[in-house]
Amino acid sequence: MIMLAHLTIKRFFEKTASDDPVPGGGSIAALSAAAASSLVEMAANLTIGKKGYNEVEEEMKAISKHASLYRDKLIQDMDKDSDAYKQVIAAFRLPRRTEEEIKYRKEAIEDGLKHAALVPLSVAKNAFKLIDLAGKTVAKGYKNAVTDGMVAAVTARSAALSALYNVKINLNSIKDRSFVYEVSKQITHLENEIRRKEKQVLSKADL
């Protein structure tokens, strides 16, 4: 099976636009976060070696390295999100002729929904971390790349909030109230922090 990341941009968007439910919003959120990480890398790499930025060179190298790791993980999350959706659909299609089959099907659906919630939750958390990295390139990086850092922050913010929508829709169908409660608390905290961090980052830009 071809991974989503191996498709051309044109083919990926054609596949998204089709009546196939995958890739969907979760994969797009991961893609957006991966794009943000690439811009963070670029802003950091453009700073490295530039005259007048010697004091932040090591920090920019570290930022570039971390952003690269996030990029690789988020690219993988594009497929993980689609696979999680397929897992839920497969669980709903399980037979339910006997009591044992009904019980197994319910457990499989619950497990699938939890996994489908945790994948975009991870995307949201990593996208949030990218906002902070982007902020460092905006505040300390090469001044001619400041807008790239800002676009990275805004894109990461959108990716994070988008991923959380996908968490929420799966929580609506999960029966485990303890799981729903704990994840919901994380969502509320993240939503507040994401908006706060984006505002903080953009305030550092002198435009």
Buried (B, 14 or more C-beta within 10 A) or exposed (E): EEEBBEBEEEEBEEBBEEEEEBBBBBBBBBBBBBBBBBBBBBBBBBBBEBEEBEEBBEBBBEBBEBBBEBBEBBBBBBBBBBBBBBBBEEBEEBEBEEEEEEEBBBEBBBBBBBBBBBBBBBBBBBBBBBBBBBBBBBBBBBBEBBBBBBBBBBBBBBBBBBBBBBBEBBBEBBEBEEBBEEBEEBBEEBBEBBBEBBEBBBEBBEE
